[in-house]
Amino acid sequence: MKKNRLSKLLITFVLLSVIVTVVSGCGSRQDSKTERTTFTVGFDAEFPPYGYKDSNGNYVGFDLDLAEEVAKRNGWTLVKQPIDWDSKDMELNSGSIDCIWNGFTINGREKDYTWSTAYVDNSQVVIVKSDSNIKKLSDLAGKNVVVQADSSALAAFTGEDAEQKNIDLCASFKSLTQVGDYNSAFMNLEAGSVDAICMDIGVANYQIKQRGSKFTMLSEHVSSEQYGIGFKLGNTELRDMVQTSLNEMLSDGTFAQIASKWELTDCVCLGNEGTDSAYLQDATGKDKESFGSKLLYIVKQLGMGMFSTLSIFFLTLVFSLPLGLLLCFVRMSKVKVLQWIAKIYISIMRGTPLMLQLLVVFFGPYFLFRIQVSSQYRFIAVIIGFSLNYAAYFAEIYRAGIESIPVGQYEAADVLGYTKVQTFVRIIFPQMVKRVLPPVTNEVITLVKDTSLAFALAYTEMFTMAKQLVAAEASMIPLFVAGLFYYIFNFAVAVFMEWIEKKMQYYR
């Protein structure tokens, strides 16, 4: 018996060793010029003119055209992979993409990636409404400013290498809000919930051109930096192959042609002096802090986000539970018009994404009625959106609970002389509550996780904070810590609801 077990263990070990060797060999061969067949570029699909989806549904842009030419010269098939910008490091480190090529700023990230030489000189600029009284950077004091999450603009104000003048400028803002993409930023600016956007000049020029005369750019620039192609730290082999092709494109004029096509001739800097500092640096990376100190920092940061998550959770329950009961009464009304109104409302709330409903609640007042919304309305809109959505679900749960009560209960109450109100409050309602507790518990637990959708309105709760930390720390730890927080809180909710359920099982 022991010999058989040892034989099986030995065979298993050998098979695993062979598999690891084969996989490792395949991975190493994929980086060689002769064996590589695809070149997967990660990019933000909402970052024109560098990368975006055109009216025909195709991914196009300056960076994607460059990547297409590089792939062509190396005999590769280009794979254009849109990514969530907050998750770019996870995409790169996991191997699902080969590089980040999408107006990717080198400055402040020199030791986080293996870089190509810089190919675009870029500046951070401020966009305001054309009729705004903001004419220079100093006018931003006391104003609400928005930036894209983990962007160069954010780094210019809050990064480790941020200039003191920009740190002081940021301190003068009323708020600095982060959004997922620049379309959301412009919607916030147009609706009046923010006063200015800080963004890359290339993207700003494109957006202003597309949106007409509604917006204008301040003449003062916040900061300047350079764009490069970011590869996984240490992947110098692939980087050098791409760099060689770029240099060839510069020499034969192809690079200039592509830049001219996208009206970026004045911004390109490939081959200029001083553009190879990140390219020539040691690829060993920056010194890493201890795991304990990093974990403590992450927990502290997520703690602030947890407060926002709990605020959304408790306020949503406070408003949606009674609102759902009221909606249930309307749904069960004998007046057909009221019945259909409730049915249509519930159908819309359950049939459309919660994220879309949040956007309608926040931007609807402006785009439908031209009512300016303030930054203070952001949290209110989150609570309104969540409450309206969850009330629809609770209404149907309540209705199922009420309709499950046998008709004999009503008849007995009538015989005993109870009024309809007394019958419901003293007999039907307690039994309904007991029966609906399990499905209500499921909805409550779902609510805890759905709070992450608040980022659609640029409201930073715990999961959004975790994604921002992932981008800043280039580590998956914040997501694991956030997941642990969610699990512990949901476990506590489940235990509490189970305790209530047991308390109501009086007949046992």
N, C-alpha and C positions, 0 to 999 in steps of 0.2 A: 504494500500500500504506500509506504513512504517513498519507495523508488519510483512508483508511478507518479506521485505528487511532484517529486523532484524533476522528473522528466517533463511533465507538463509545464512546470515553472520555467525550466530551461528553454523549452520550445517557445513559450510565450515571450521570454526575454529576447530570444534571438529574432523573433518576428517583429517585435517592437523596435529593435535596433535597426533592422532592415528598413522598416517603414520610415523611421526618423532619418536614416541616411539618404533614402530616396527623396524624401520631402526636402531635406536640406540641400541635396544636390540639385533638385529642380529649382529651388529658390535661388541658388547661386548662379545657375545657368541662365535664369531669366534675366539677370543683370548684364549678361554678356551681349555684345553687339550682334553676334552671329545667331544667337538663339532667341532673343527677344522678338516677339511678334506684335505685341500691343504696347501702347503708351497711354496710360490712364491719367488724365489731368483733372484734378479737383478744382472746382471754381464755384463762386457764388453766382447763381443764375439771375440775380437781380442787381447787377453791378455794371450797367452800360457806361462807356462803350467798350469795356474790357471783356465782359462776358454777360450775355443775357439771351432771352428767347425772343425772336422777332415775330412779326405778324403772321408768318407762315408756320410758326411752331418749331423753327429750327434754332439751335443754339449757335450764336454768332458773337463776334467781338474781336477786338484787336489782339488780345492775348490768345484767343482760340485760333485765329488765323496764323499767328506765329507758331503755335503748337502744331497746327496742321502741316505747315511747311517743314518743321523739324522732323515730324513723324515720316513725312514723305521722303526726305533725304536719307533717313535711316532704314527705310523699308518696313516701318511699323504701321499698324492700324491705330489711328487715334481714337481713344474712347473719351468722350466728353462727359464727365461725371459731376452733375450738380451736387453740392454738399451744403449741409447746414454749417454756416460759418463758425458757430460756437463749437462744432464737433470736428473741425478740420484736423486737429492734432490726433484725435483718435482714428480718423480715416487714414491719415498718413502713417502712423505708427503700426496700425494693424495690417498695412499692405494693401488695403482696398483701393488706394490711389498711389500713383508713383511720385507725384509732386503737387504742390499748390501753386497754381499759375493763374492769378486773377487780381492784378493790381495789388500784389502782396508786398507790404512795406518791410524793408530790411531793418531800418533804424529801430533800435531797442530790442531786436530779435536776433542779433548777430550770432549769438552762441546757442540759439535754440534749434537751428536748422543748418544743413549744408546748402550754401547759396551759390547761385550763378552770379555773374557780374551784374551790376545794376544796369537796367536798360531804359528806365523812365525816371526823369526828375519830376517829383510831384510836390504839391503844396496843399496845406489844409486851409480852406477858406470858409467864410460864413455867408449863408444864404438867408435873406429876410424877405418879407413881402415888399413889393414895390412901393406901397404907401406907408411903410414903416418909418418911425422916427429914429430908428437905429441906423446911424451913418458911419460909425467907426467902432472899433473893438471896445473902447471904453464905455460905449453906450449900452453894452450888454450887462452892465451892473444891475442887479435886481431883476434880471430877465430869466425866462425859462428856455434853456438851450437843450437841443436833442442831438444825439450822435448814434451811430450804429454800434451795437455791442461788439467788443473786442476789435475796434477799428483803430486806425491811425489817429483819428481825431480824439478818441477817448484817451489813447496813450499820450497825446500831446498835452492833455490837461491833467491826467492822473498817473501816468506811467513813471517808472523809476528814473528815466532819463528826461522827464519833462523839464522844460526851462522854467526858471523861477517866475518869469513874467506871466507865463501861461498858468502856472499854479495859482498865482495871485488873482489872475483874471477869473479862473474857475471858482475861486473862493468868493468872488463878488456876485456870482450867479445866484438867482433865487433857487434854481434847481438845475441839475444836469441829468437828463433822462436818456436811457438807452432803449433803442428799438431794434427789431430783428432785421429790418431792411429799410432802404431809403424811400420806397414807396410809402411805407407807414410814416416815415419822418415828414414827407411832404404833405400827407393827409393831416397830420397833427398841426403842421404849420398853417395850412390853409384854413383849418377849422378854428384856429386861434388858441389851441391848448398849449402851444409853445410859441416862442417869439423868434427863434432862429435855429438854423441847422448848421453844424460844423461838419465838413465833408471834404473829400478829395476834389481838387480843382477839375480834373478830367471828367469825373462823374457829374460835378456841378454844372459845367458847361453844357454837357449833354442834356441834363434834366431841365435846365433853364430854356434851352433851345426847343425842347419838346413841349414844354408847358406854357409857352408864350410869354406874355409880359407880366405875369402875376408875381414873379419873383426877381430879385436882383442880388448881385454878389458885392460884398464890401471890398473895397480896394486893398485894405490891409490883410495880410496873410497871417495866420496863426503860427504855422511852422512849415518847414520844408523837409522832405525825405526822399528816398529813392525806392523804386520798385525792383524786385528781383524774383527769381523762381526758387521756391523753397523745397528742398528734398529732405528726406529723413536723415537725421544727423549721422554722418559717417558714410552715406551713400555717394561717395565721390566719383565712382565709376560711371553711374548713370548721369550725374551732373556734368561730368567732363564731356560725355558724348553729346549731350544737349548743347553745352557751351560751344563745342566745336562747330556744330551746325549753325548756331547763331552767328558766330564769327564769320563763317562762310557766307551767310545771308547778308551780313553787313558789307562784306567785300564786294559781292556781285550786285548790290543794290536792291535785293529783294526786301530787306528789312525796311529800307526807306520807302519803298513802294507801298508796303502794308501800312506803315505809319501815315503816309499821305492819304491812303484810302479812308482812314478813320480820323483824319484831321488832328493828328497828334504829333506832327513833325516838329513843332516847337518844344515838345516835352521830352522827346527821346534823347538818351545819353549813352547808348551802347558804344563802347570803345573809347569814351572820353576818359581823361585823366581823373583818377580818384574813384572810379566806379568798381574797382576790383578789391577793395579792402576786406569785405565780407567773404569774397571768393577765396582769398589767400589765407584766411585765418585758420587756426588749428581747429579741427573738427571734433575735438574731444568733449566739447560742451562746457557749460559753466559748472562751478562747484555746487554741489547739492547740499541743502540743509538736512538736518537729521529728520528721520521719519516722525519722531515724536513732536518736534516743534512744528513741522508742517501740518500734522494732524490737528494739533491744538489750534493753529491759525484757521484751518478750514472749519473746525467746529464752531469757533467764535463767529466767523463770517456767516455760516449757515444759521446760527442762532438768531441773528437779526432777520434773516429771511423767514425763519420759522414763525416769528411773531406776526409777520404779514400773512402767512398761510393760515394761522389760527384765526386771525381777524376775519378773513374771508369766510372761513369755515363756520364760525359761530354766528356771525351776522347773517349769513345765508340761511342757516337753520332757523334763526329767530324770525325771519320774514317769510321764508318759503313754507314752513310747516302750517301756520295758520292760513296763509294765502291758498295753499293747496286744499285745505278743508273748505274754504269759501268757494273755490272753483269746483270742488266736488259737488256742493249743493246746487250750483248753477247747472252743472252737467246733468244732475238728476232731477232738475226742475220739470214740472209738468207743462211749462210754457215752452213750446217748440222753438221759438226764436232764440231764447236763452240757451236751450240745449245745443242748438247748432253753433251759436257763438262760442260756447265752451268747447265743443268738439273741434271746431276749426282751430281755435287757439292751441289746444293740446296737440293737435296734429302738426301744426307748424313748429311748436317747441320741441316735439319729439322727432320730427322729420328733418330738421336742419341742424347743422353743426353748432355747438355751443360757441365756438370761436366766432362764427359769423354773427350770431346773435349779440355777442359782446361788441363787435365792431359796429353793428347797427345802432345799439344803444348809445355808444360813445360818439360816433360821427354823424348819426342820423339828425340830431338837432340842427347841425350846420348845413349838411348837404341837402336836407329836405326842406328846412324852414329858414336857413341862413341865420340861425342863432349861434353866436360865438360861444364856444365852450372854453372853460378855464382848466388849468392843470389840476385844480382841486376837485374837479368833476370826475377825474380819472378813477379814483377809488370808489366814488359813488356809483359810477357806471358799472364797475366790476360787480358790486353788490346787487345792483338792479338786474343786471344780466343773469347772474347766477340764480337769484331769487325767482325771477320769472321762469327760468328754465326748469328748476327743480320743483317749483310749485305744480307744474304740469304732470310730472312723474308722481308726486305725492298725491295729487288729486285722483289719479287712476288707481293707486294703491288703496286709498281710503274708500273709493267707490266699490272696489272688489270686496273689501272688508265688510262694508255695510250690507251689500247685496248677499253676502254669505250667511247673514243672520236669518234663521228660519222665520217664515211669516207668522208662525204661531206665537212668537214673542210679541209681535205687535198686537195680535188678537187678545192675548192674555192681558197686556197692559191696558187695552181698551176696556176690557171687562172690569178691570180693577179701578177704572175711572181716571187713568192717567191722561193728561193732555199730550198732544204730539211732541211738544218741547220736552216735557217731563219724560216721555217714553224714550226720546233720543238721548237726553243727557244722562238719565239714570240707568237705562237698560241697554240700549243699542250701542252708545258710544264706548262704554267700558269694554264690552265684548269685542267691538271693532278694533280698539287699540291693541288688545291682546293678540288678535289674529294678524294684524298687519305689522307687528314688530319685526319679524324676520325680513320681509322685503324692505321695510324702512331702513333696517340696519344695513342692508346691501347698498341702498342709495346713499346713506351717510358715509359709508366707507368709500364709495365711488367719488363722493364730493371731496374727500380729503385729497385724492389724487388729481381730480379735475381742477383744483386750485392753480395748478401749473399753467392753465390756459390764460390766466390773467396777464401773461406777458404779451398777449395779442394787443393789449392796450398799454404796453410799456410800463406795466406795474410789476415791480420786482418782488417776487415771492421766493420761497426757498429753492424750488427746482431751477428757476431762472438764475438765482444766485449760484447754484451748483454748476450750471453750464458755463457761467462766466468764469468761475474759479477753474474749471477744467481747461478753458482756453488760456487763462493766465498762467496756470501752473503746469500745463502740458501733462496732466495726470488724471487718471480715472478715479482717484480717491474721493474727490468731492461727490461724485455720483453715488458711490457706494455708501458714503456717510449719509447723504440725503435719502437714499433708499432705506437705510436703517432707521432714520427718523420717521419716515412714512410708515414703516412696518410697526415700530413701537407704538406710534400714535393710533394706528388702525387696530392694533391688538388691544390697546386700552379701550377704544371705542367698542370693540366687539365684546370684551369682558363686561363692560358697563351695561350694554344693551342686553346681554344674556342674563345679567343679574336682575334687571328690570323684568325680563320675560319670566324668570323663575318666580319672582315676587307676585306676578299676576296669575300664576298657575295655582290659584287658591283651591281649586277642586281636587288637586292632588295632595 
